[in-house]
Amino acid sequence: MLKTLGLAVLAALIVLLLYAATRPDQFRVERSLRIEAPPERVFALIEDLKGFNTWNPYVRKDPAMKQRYGDVTRGPGAFYAWESKEVGVGSMKITEVQAPTRVTIALDFEQPFTAHNTAEFTLRPDGGGTQVTWAMHGPANFMSKLMGVFFDMDRMVGTDFEAGLVNLKTAAEAR
């Protein structure tokens, strides 16, 4: 009986690992929101990392977060790093800017796990406002595929993106 149970558990574990291995090698999380402000105003709050952190949902999760900015805080080469018990350790660097329609950021996480992803902000004029899309994509290694069997990363990260876009909307519309 114990041997049969052990074999059943082993078989279930093998099936789980095989299933995880078949999941996509890349991931993408994306959310959009319309903001009643011109693209230039919204762009300024994304392209300047100090402005970015006035609405960044992750900074709001941990007011005690240690933050460090590079010598450049806006445009290509702008750098920001954080250390937090709540949201981990990592850094971001703006790699590309197309004013006022796009900002691309290299996003590197050190803790709670190592990951190297890309964040993109796309701004599209929409009547008198701006349609803003916040996306993140990157490789999915085996551990992230396995975690994805149990946790919905799109929902977890997407919820933070939704909160951030609401914060951005509030900031941009208040100016």
C-alpha positions in Angstrom: 0.0 0.0 0.0 2.8 2.5 1.0 4.7 1.5 -2.1 1.7 2.2 -4.4 1.1 5.5 -2.7 4.8 6.5 -3.2 4.6 5.5 -6.9 1.4 7.5 -7.4 3.1 10.6 -5.8 6.2 10.1 -7.9 4.1 9.8 -11.1 2.1 12.9 -10.2 5.4 14.8 -9.6 6.7 13.7 -13.0 3.5 14.7 -14.8 3.7 18.1 -13.0 7.3 18.7 -14.1 6.6 17.6 -17.7 3.6 19.9 -17.8 5.7 22.8 -16.5 8.3 22.1 -19.1 5.7 22.5 -21.9 4.7 26.1 -20.9 5.9 29.0 -23.0 9.5 30.1 -22.9 8.5 33.8 -22.8 5.9 35.7 -20.7 4.1 39.0 -21.2 2.0 41.0 -18.9 0.2 44.1 -20.2 -2.4 46.6 -19.0 -3.8 49.8 -20.6 -5.7 52.8 -19.3 -7.0 56.0 -20.9 -5.7 59.2 -19.2 -7.3 62.6 -19.6 -4.0 64.4 -20.3 -1.9 65.0 -23.4 0.9 62.5 -24.1 3.6 65.0 -23.3 2.4 65.4 -19.7 2.0 61.6 -19.2 5.4 60.9 -20.9 7.1 63.3 -18.5 6.0 61.2 -15.5 7.4 58.0 -17.0 10.6 59.2 -18.7 11.9 60.9 -15.5 12.5 58.2 -12.9 12.0 60.6 -10.0 8.6 61.4 -11.5 8.0 57.7 -12.2 8.4 57.0 -8.5 5.7 59.5 -7.5 3.1 57.0 -8.9 5.1 53.7 -9.0 2.8 51.1 -7.2 5.9 49.2 -5.9 7.3 52.2 -4.1 3.9 52.7 -2.5 4.0 49.1 -1.2 7.0 49.9 1.0 7.5 53.5 2.2 10.8 52.2 3.9 12.3 51.1 0.6 15.9 52.1 0.1 16.2 54.0 -3.2 19.2 55.0 -5.2 19.3 57.1 -8.4 22.1 57.3 -10.9 23.7 60.5 -12.1 21.1 60.6 -14.9 17.4 60.3 -13.9 15.6 60.9 -17.2 15.9 59.6 -20.7 18.2 56.9 -22.1 20.8 55.8 -19.5 18.6 56.9 -16.5 19.1 54.5 -13.6 17.3 53.6 -10.5 17.8 50.8 -7.9 15.8 49.7 -4.9 16.1 47.5 -1.9 13.0 46.4 0.0 11.8 43.7 2.3 8.4 44.0 0.6 9.2 44.1 -3.1 12.7 42.7 -3.3 16.0 44.1 -4.7 16.5 45.2 -8.3 17.2 48.0 -10.7 15.9 49.6 -13.8 17.6 51.5 -16.6 15.9 53.4 -19.4 17.2 52.0 -22.7 15.1 53.8 -25.3 12.9 56.8 -25.5 10.7 58.0 -28.4 9.2 61.2 -27.1 6.3 61.3 -26.3 5.1 57.9 -27.4 7.4 55.2 -25.9 9.8 54.4 -23.0 11.7 51.1 -22.8 13.3 50.0 -19.6 15.7 47.1 -18.7 14.3 45.7 -15.5 16.7 43.5 -13.4 15.6 41.7 -10.3 18.1 40.2 -7.8 15.7 39.2 -5.0 13.4 37.4 -4.3 14.6 35.8 -7.5 16.9 36.7 -10.4 15.2 37.9 -13.6 16.0 40.1 -16.5 13.0 41.6 -18.2 11.9 44.5 -20.3 9.2 47.0 -19.4 7.6 49.2 -22.1 5.3 52.1 -21.8 3.5 53.0 -25.0 1.5 56.2 -25.3 -1.1 56.9 -28.0 -3.0 60.1 -28.4 -6.7 59.4 -27.9 -8.9 62.4 -28.5 -7.9 65.0 -25.9 -6.2 62.3 -23.8 -3.7 59.5 -24.0 -4.1 55.7 -24.1 -1.2 54.3 -22.0 -0.1 50.7 -22.1 2.3 49.3 -19.5 3.8 45.9 -20.5 6.6 43.7 -19.2 8.0 40.7 -21.0 11.0 38.4 -20.7 12.2 34.8 -20.7 10.5 32.2 -18.6 13.0 29.7 -17.1 12.0 26.4 -15.8 11.4 27.6 -12.2 9.1 30.4 -13.4 7.2 27.9 -15.6 6.8 25.7 -12.5 5.7 28.6 -10.3 3.3 29.5 -13.1 1.4 26.3 -12.6 0.4 27.4 -9.2 0.5 31.2 -9.4 -1.1 33.4 -12.1 1.7 35.9 -12.8 -0.5 37.9 -15.2 -3.0 38.4 -12.5 -0.4 39.2 -9.7 1.7 41.6 -11.8 -1.3 42.9 -13.8 -3.0 44.0 -10.6 0.1 46.1 -9.7 0.1 47.5 -13.2 -3.5 48.4 -13.0 -2.9 50.2 -9.6 0.1 52.0 -11.1 -1.8 53.2 -14.1 -4.5 54.6 -11.8 -1.8 56.4 -9.8 -0.3 57.7 -13.1 -3.8 58.9 -14.2 -4.3 60.7 -10.9 -0.8 62.4 -11.2 -1.1 63.4 -14.9 -4.7 64.7 -14.6 -3.9 66.8 -11.5 -1.2 68.8 -13.3 
